[in-house]
Amino acid sequence: MEAPKNEKFRDSIGTIDESGKRSWVFPKKPKGRFFKYRTWVSYFLLGFLFSAPFIKINGNQFLLFNVLDRRFNIFGFPFWPQDFHLFVISMIIGVIFVTLFTVVFGRIFCGWICPQTIFMEMVFRKIEYWIEGDRGKQIRLSKQAWNAEKIRKRVLKWIIFFVISFLIANVFLAYLIGSDKLISYVFSSPLDHLSTLISLLIFTGVFYFVFAWFREQVCIIACPYGRLQGVLLDNQSIVVAYDYKRGEKEKGRAKFKKNEDRVTSGKGDCIDCKQCVHVCPTGIDIRNGTQLECVNCTACIDECDDMMEKVGLPTGLIRYASIDNIEKKASFKFTARMKGYTAVLGILTFVLIGMLFLRNDVEATILRLPGQLYQKKENNIISNVYTYKVINKTTRDINNVSYKLLSHEGEIKIVTHHTFQIPKQGLSEGTLFIELPTSALKKDKVRVRIGVFSGNQLIETTTTNFLGPRSYR
């Protein structure tokens, strides 16, 4: 059955025409108060993105996600594979935070914070406006033949896009391998790090493809967040919405006529200028209602307010509002679902903070050597052999490290040396023997507690199992 005329837009996305081909979007250059606020937020986030890998706190890179070496720094705190549970909790907190924001404010993350939107609208699109002009000029340039003007503008744009993509790829690489290593690579021969150069060019190609060609389709097709918001939104969620009751009224939209009294005529305040459509970066008509393509960028709000001021009508025809606010004039309510998400977010945040405070700078693991049983020695001494691994999460070397038994009378002997050093942000590993008198063994397997000392200072404690003869149970 054919869909109603006003619902046909839901059968396809705005960037695909009726024949199934790509429908290129040429958005009008936005302006207005929300765009100004978004510009400030975007420049701040861009500054943070480009500077974070080069900021260090106590010698640690501010943000580092070195998957290959399994090293992570978050806000200057180093995380190792042993801290993976903290990383998982952080990711869960991030997901719940975004979910809560979506329930309350819709897809506001996409329009204000998402790197894809910020780079596309605040960097690449602005360069496009500078080189090719506003919407009308871009459309004419697209349709005209490949003459000298078109070749000059397109080649200049593509070169600049590639340079910026290459710069973004370098910053992205700094997050993965570390800024110090990246800088050393920059000042050395590319042939010395050919695999890294190839990876860098692949990243550059991906970024160039996304921002030069795929563009808004990342938000519409590739990103699952647009589909997710359809599950999370309800009538209380505050989104960029068109006030259809005021815009349509009894007789619907109509073109503006000078000196016309639209109140008595029954015509809606929407003058059908389509400026909200022309300025939309994803090519949708916000007047059709909430759509998965809408990234809540507020460009339509600014454009509509500007038109309303020009024709002498009240602003706010398109605004941040909920469906209940438009239909019932209901004020915002913090629903039970929002309270539930907030409670879970708060609990997980407190758990993470507590675990961060309890997290040690040194982590030791002592395990019995696989396949080895106990050994009987002179004077009724039982010996077990172990491997040890000690991780130093700090930015300083830890010297004169030794082990001592805390739970039993006995002795720990480290193979080849009595003490050792743990390098900064590194680990030390080796073999040791634990020796206990038979009188200390109340059963064939006992739990022993071991202290890790730097000189006379206790820096970590750990436990392990000690095996003895069954006759001593």
VENMOQUI-V917511 format. One record per helix or strand of 2 or more residues. SS is the DSSP state (2 for helix, 1 for strand). FROM is the first residue (numbers start at 1). LEN is the number of residues. Records with the same first field share a line. If there is no record, write none. Layout:
# VENMOQUI-V917511
SS: FROM-LEN + FROM-LEN
This chain:
# VENMOQUI-V917511
2: 5-7 + 33-20 + 81-25 + 108-5 + 115-18 + 135-9 + 148-30 + 179-8 + 190-25 + 217-6 + 225-8 + 244-5 + 262-4 + 275-4 + 286-3 + 299-13 + 323-6 + 336-23 + 378-3 + 438-3 + 470-3
1: 56-2 + 60-2 + 63-4 + 71-4 + 77-3 + 239-4 + 318-4 + 362-7 + 375-3 + 381-12 + 398-8 + 410-5 + 420-3 + 427-11 + 445-10 + 457-11
